[in-house]
C-alpha cells in the first residue's frame, strides 16, 4: 500500500486530528478484513486507538455503530465507538489489541476457548434488534443469493467449470434442501461470521467480539457451525459434536422451541447449515480475489470444500452433489493449486 499517495488516508488523518485537536498524527496500518474497510492504529494521551476508513460509497458504517451498542448492552466485549462520521466514512474505536483467537488455538486450549465462545452465543441469540429496528431476516432469498455465489464466482471464475443441465439440477436440489433446513430451525440473533478471526483475547483472556455489522435473525446453528467448522482451522468430529451438543443444552435453557428437538435433528440442522455456509464461502473467497483483488482467501478454499464434501457424503440425499464435488470440482481445484 502506497500510503504517501493515499487520499483517503490523508482525509482520515485530517479527520482524526480535528476530532482530537492534534497537530501531528501517525497512523500505523493494521491488516484489513474481507470488506472495503481499512484499520489504522494511533496513539493519544498514552493510549492507542483504532481509526477506521470505510468509504461511504462502498460501506455503510451505521449498522456497525448500532450493533456495537446492542452487543455492548448485552454485556458483550466489543470495540466502543468514540467518534463516527458517516458522510465521510471514518470512525474512531477503542483498541482491543492484536490477539486474535485463531493463533491461540491448539489441542490444549481449544476446549476452554470454544466453551467460552459458545457461551457468548446465548446473549448474541437474544439480540434481534438495534436502534434502527428489527434485524434483517436470514430469509430464503438471502440464503439462495449467498449460495448462488458458488455458481457465479467459484465454479466458472475460479475453476473455469460450467455445469451441465443435469449438474445444475443437482445443485438446485441441494440449494432447496439447505434453504428448507435453515428456515426450519428456531430463528435467533445471528452474528453471521462468528469464527476465530473475529474473536479477540483481552488481557484477562476473556473473549471480545468484532465484525458483527452484518448480524441477522437466522438459524440457531449458524454461528455454532461458523465457529466449530471454522474455515481457517479444523478439529476432529468428536470434538465438534461434543461441543455442539453442549451448545444445544445451553441454548435449550432460553430457546423454548428447542424443547423436544432430538440430538439427531440438531446435528442434522448443524451439518446442513454448515453446507450452506461453506457453499457460500467458496463463492465469497473467489469473489474477493476476482472482484476485489484479495488473494489471501484463496488458500482457505480447500479446507472449506473438504468440509462440504465430508458432510455431503454423510447424508444420502446429497450423494449426487458429493459425487459432483469429488469427481469434478475437487480435481480442478487441486490442479489449480498445483500450478
N, C-alpha and C positions, 0 to 999 in steps of 0.2 A: 504494500500500500504506500503510495507516494503522498505522505501527509502534507508536504510543503505546497502541493498544488490542489489540495482538497478543500473546495469552497465550503462544503457542509461542515467540515471540521473547524474552519475559521469562524463560521457563523456560530457554531456550538461554543467555541471558546469565548467569543464576544458575549454570548448569552449568559454563560456561567459567570464571567467577570461582572456583568451588570447585576446579576442576582446576588452575588456575594460581596460586591464592592471591591473587587480585586484589580490590582494594577498589572500583575503578571500571573500567568497560569500555564502549567504544563499538564497536558493530557497524555496519559500512557495507554496504549492500545491494549484492550482485553479481547480475547477470542470472541468472535460473534456467534450467532446461532443460525438456525435454518431460515430465518426471516431476513428482511432487509435492514433490521436494526443493527446498530453497532454500539459497542460499550467501551468507555474510557474511564480510567481512574485518575482522580486528582486529590490533592491534599489541601485542607483548610483548617487552621487552628488545631494542628496536631492530630487531626482525624482525616481519614480517607473517605471519599465519596465516589459514586458512580455517575458519570454523565452518559446519557443515552441519546443517540441520534436515530430518530425514527422518521424518515422522510414522509411528510403527510400525504403525498400522492401515492404512497405505497403501503403505509402503516397507519392505522388509527390507534393512538395511544389511550384513548378513553377507556376501552374495556380493561386494559391493564390496570389503570388507576382505580377503576370501580371494583375490580376483582381483588386488588390489593387490600382495599378497605374491607370487603366482605370476608376475605380469608383472615385478616387480622382480627376482625370482630369475633371470629370463631376460635380464636386462640392459637392460630397457626403462625409460625415464624415465617415472615415474608419481608422482602425489602420495603422499607417505608418510602413513600413518595414525598420528597421535600419540596420540590418545585416541578411544575409542568407547564409547558406552552404548547397547546395542541395545534395552534395555527402554524408555528414554525417546526413543530415535531421534535422538541427537545424535552428531556426530563433530567432531574437530579434525584438519585436514590441513595439510601444508606448502603454501606458497603458490607456485604455478607462474607467477604473473603474469597478464597480460591479453592477451598477444599470440597470438590465435587465428591459425591458418594462413590462413583464408579471406581476410581483408583484405590479406594479404601476397602473394597470388597475382596474377600478371599474365603477359603474354606473355613477358617476360624471365625471370621466376623460376620458372614452372610446371615446366619440365623438371627443374630442380635439386631442387625440393621434392618432386615426385612420385617421382623416383628414390629420394630419401631415405625417403619414406613407404612406398613399395612394398618397400624393403629390410627394413623393420621387420616385414613380414608373414611373413618366414621364422621368426623366433622366435615370433611370435604363433601361427603354424600349429602349432608344436610344443607349445603349451600346451593340453593336453586334459584336465587335472585340476587341482583345487585341494585345499586341506586337507579339504574336505568329500567329496572323491572325484571320480570322473569327471564331466566337464561334461555337461549335458543334451544330448541329440541333437537336431539340427535335422531332425527326422523328418517323415514325411508329414503326420502330424496337425498339427504346428506350422506347416508350410508352408501347408496348407489353411486353418487357422484364421486365419493372417495375411491371406491373400488374401480371405477372406470379409468382411473389413472394408470392402472395395471396394463390396460389395453390401449392406452393413449401414449404413455411415456416409456414404460418398461419393455414391453414386448416389441413394438415397432421401432422405437427410437434407440433403445439401448441394445437390443438383441437382433434388430432387423428381422423380426419374426411376424409375419402376417398370418393370423389364424384362418383355417378353412371354415366353411359354413358349419360343418359338424363340430369343430372345436369351439367356435363362437357359441354354439348352443350349449356345450358343456360348461363354458364359463358363465353363461346366462343362468343356467340352472343352479350353479354354485352360488351366484350372487343372490338368487331368490331365497335359497335356504339360509344363507348367512344373514340376510336382512331380516327374515322372519325370526331367526334366533335372537338377534339383538333386541327386537321390539317385544319379544315375549317375556323378557326379563323385567323385574322391578326397575323402574326408572328413577334414578337418583342424580345428585350433583356429580359431575364427572370433570376432573382436571383436564383430561384428554391427551396428555403427553407425560404421564407420570412414570418416569424412569430414572436411572441412576445418574444421568447428566442434568437432570432438573431437580435433584435433591442435593442440598449442601450441608456440610457438617459445620456446626458452630463450635467455638472454643470448648464448650462443655459436652461436645459430641451429640447434642440434640440436632435434629434434622430441621432444616428450613426448606421451603418450597419456592420454586421460581417458575416462570414461563406458563402461567395459568390463564393468560388473557383469552384463550380460545375455549374456556370452560362452557359446558353444555349440560343439559339434562339427558342422560342416556342410560344404557345398560349397566347394571350393578357390577358386572365383572370386568368392565372395560379398563379401569385404572389398575386393577389387580393383575390383569394379563399384561398390561404395559410394563409393569414392574417385574413380574415373575418370569415373563418371556421377553425380557429386555432385548432390544435389537443390537446391543453393544456387549452383552455378556450372557453366557449360557450356563445353566445349572442342571443337575440330574432331575429327571421327572419325579423321583421320590421326594426330593426337597420341595419342588414346585407344588405338588399336590398336597403335601403335608401343610405347607403354609396356606394353600388355598382353602383347605377345609377349616383351618383355624380362623381364617378370614370370614368364611361363611358363618361360623358360630358367633364370631364377633358382631357381624352385621345383623344377625337374626335378633339381637337384643334391641335394635332400634327400627328395623325394617319389618313391619308386620307381614308384608307379602311373602317373606321367606318361610313363614310357618308352613310346615308340611312339604316343603321342597326337599327332595331326596338329594343325597350327596351325588348320586349318579347324574341327576338332572343338572345340578350346579356345575359339575365338572364338564358336562357337555356344553352348557352355556359358555363357560370359560374357554374351552377348546375352540369352539366355533367363533367366539368373539375375537380370539387371537388370530384366527384365519382371516377374518375381515380386516383386522388391523394390519396384518403382515402383507396382505394383498395391496392395501393402500400404501404401505410404507415402501414397497418395491417401486411403486409408481412415483411416490414423492421423492425418494432418493434419486431416481433417474431424472425427474423434472428439475431438481436442484442443480444437477450438472448441466443438462442440455439447455435449460432456460436461464438459470441464474449463475452459471459458471462456478458452482461449488462442487469440486470433485471429491472432497473427502468422504462424503457419504456413500460413494460407490463401493468402498471397501466393506461396508456393512450389509450389502445386499446378500451375499452368500449365506450368512447366518440367518437372515430373515427368510430367505427362500427355503432353507433347510427346516426351519420351524413349520413352514407351510406344508411341505411335503410330508413330514413326520405326522402331523395331525391329520392331514387328508387321508393318509394310509390307515388311520385308526378307525375311520367310520366308512362303512360300505357305500353310503350314498355319495361319497366323494371319490370312489375308485377310478372313475374316468378322468376326473380332474387330476388326481395324483399321477395317473399314467401320463397325462399330457405334460405335467411338470417334470416328471422323471425322464421321459423319452425325448422331449423337445426342448423344454425351457432350460433345465439344468445343464445339459451338454453344451448348449450355446453359451451359457454364462461362463462355464468352466473354460471353454475355448477362448472366450474373450479375455478372461483373466490371464490365461497362459500366453497371450500375445505380448 
